[in-house]
């Protein structure tokens, strides 16, 4: 299954200057829970934004048209999303468990390419519109996607914005 996972503002903003706009601890916990033991696919800029490089306990695949196959430590690198997904389909064994689940984790160009291929969207919908953003998620066509699960959260001492975890599947 190919899933897209993203935290998205009400205006579809997802980033500013190659950084996430929002820091929501529960979103990070959900991201870790869903992606651990699976394959994650990201663009070069997203990989470069990771503070410690490749994410542990996951198969990390980077899409870059210009980088060598071994350019990024702890990852596999492919020249296109199609090549990356072809490699990901071989599955991934983590602690003796086989997984064919693939999570697309960004950035905007990779999301744009993947939205037509994905089976599921794992959204953190932040109930806010940032004053600044330079990276946006593609439009979500409600005739293509159907909401299957929603979990609403109010802002609290650890979360400056209210948000909802929303899962959608392709109709």
Residue pairs with C-beta under 8 A, 6 or more apart in sequence:
1 100
1 101
1 102
1 119
1 120
2 85
2 102
2 104
2 114
2 117
2 118
2 119
2 120
3 34
3 101
3 102
3 103
3 104
3 118
3 119
3 120
3 121
3 122
4 103
4 104
4 111
4 114
4 115
4 118
4 120
4 121
4 122
5 31
5 34
5 35
5 103
5 104
5 105
5 122
5 123
6 14
6 105
6 106
6 111
6 121
6 122
6 123
6 124
6 137
7 14
7 20
7 21
7 22
7 24
7 27
7 123
7 124
7 126
7 163
8 14
8 123
8 124
8 125
8 126
8 137
9 21
9 22
9 126
9 128
9 129
9 130
9 133
10 125
10 126
10 127
10 128
10 129
11 129
11 130
11 133
11 136
12 136
12 137
12 138
12 139
13 21
13 129
13 130
13 133
13 135
13 136
13 137
14 20
14 21
14 106
14 107
14 108
14 111
14 133
14 135
14 136
14 137
15 21
15 106
15 107
15 108
15 133
15 134
15 135
16 130
16 132
16 133
16 134
16 135
17 134
18 45
18 48
18 49
18 107
18 135
19 49
21 126
21 130
21 133
22 126
22 128
22 160
22 161
22 163
24 124
24 126
24 159
24 161
24 163
25 158
25 159
26 153
26 158
26 159
26 163
27 124
27 163
30 122
30 124
30 165
31 105
34 103
34 122
35 55
35 58
35 103
35 105
36 57
36 58
36 94
37 57
37 58
37 92
37 94
37 95
37 97
37 99
38 58
38 59
38 92
38 94
38 99
38 101
38 102
38 103
39 58
39 59
39 60
39 61
39 88
39 92
39 99
39 101
39 102
39 103
40 55
40 58
40 59
40 60
40 61
40 102
40 103
40 104
40 105
41 61
41 62
41 63
41 81
41 84
41 85
41 88
41 102
41 103
41 104
41 105
41 110
41 114
42 60
42 61
42 62
42 63
42 104
42 105
42 106
42 107
42 110
43 62
43 63
43 64
43 106
43 107
43 109
43 110
44 62
44 63
44 64
44 67
44 72
45 107
46 105
46 106
46 107
46 110
47 53
47 54
47 60
47 62
47 72
47 75
53 72
53 73
53 74
54 60
54 72
54 73
54 74
54 75
57 94
58 94
59 76
59 88
59 92
59 94
60 72
60 74
60 75
60 76
61 75
61 76
61 77
61 78
61 84
61 87
61 88
62 71
62 72
62 75
62 76
62 77
62 78
62 84
63 77
63 78
63 79
63 80
63 81
63 83
63 84
63 110
64 71
64 77
64 78
64 79
65 79
65 80
67 77
68 77
69 76
69 77
69 78
70 77
71 77
76 84
76 87
78 84
78 87
81 110
81 113
81 114
81 117
85 102
85 117
88 100
88 102
89 100
89 102
91 98
91 99
91 100
92 98
92 99
92 100
93 99
103 122
104 110
104 111
104 114
104 118
107 135
108 135
108 136
108 137
108 138
111 137
111 138
112 138
115 138
115 140
118 170
119 169
119 170
120 167
120 168
120 169
120 170
121 140
121 145
121 166
121 167
121 168
121 169
122 165
122 167
123 164
123 165
123 166
123 167
123 168
124 163
124 164
124 165
124 166
125 163
125 164
125 165
125 166
126 161
126 162
126 163
127 161
127 162
127 163
127 164
128 161
128 162
140 168
143 171
144 170
144 171
145 168
145 169
145 170
145 171
146 168
146 169
146 170
146 171
147 166
147 167
147 168
148 167
148 168
148 169
149 165
149 166
149 167
150 164
150 165
150 166
150 167
151 164
151 165
151 166
152 162
152 163
152 164
153 159
153 162
153 163
153 164
153 165
154 162
155 161
155 162
